Amino acid sequence: WTFDDLAVSDLSLQDYISRKAHYVPHSGQHFSKKRFKKAKCPVVERLVCGLMFKGRSNGKKLLATRIVKHALEIVHLTTDVNPLQVVVDAVSKGGAREDSTRVGSGGVARRQAVDVSPMRRVDEAIYLMCKGARGAAFRNLKTISECLADELVNAAKGSSNSYAVKKKDETERVAKANR
């Protein structure tokens, strides 16, 4: 699939979702050496690295790469759109724009609504999509590739069937109550 015509709809995330073409999503920690260098890491590789969690799949990057490859094939077959564009849309719509934090003064801690940085929005979206796909595939006949493809398509549409969008809405609702 081509990387040429990928567009990020959200202006604030354009610098943080890298759309460069890479042959293999394996850079060997090239993007973790400096503080904000992971913003230049390709979004597909960030998704692959997000899948490598939870004990039994820790560090198995080839397995995670294969899962993402199959998921992108499924997305392409079901939607007839460039699956990389679907991933970019899902990441831009999956992270909360507003969150709440604890502010303590004089022994009284209360929640205060705060804006979320673009880097954290991307990180949170990738984390929530991977977590939702993993949870949907657990003790289920559907493979994790199918669940990840469903999660990506639903998140790209902004549908509440997506785990990431559901969590985003919940987080923003709590933040709105704490303004």
Beta strands, then each sheet from edge to edge (+ up, - down):
strand 1: 98-105
strand 2: 108-115
sheet 1: 1+ 2-
end
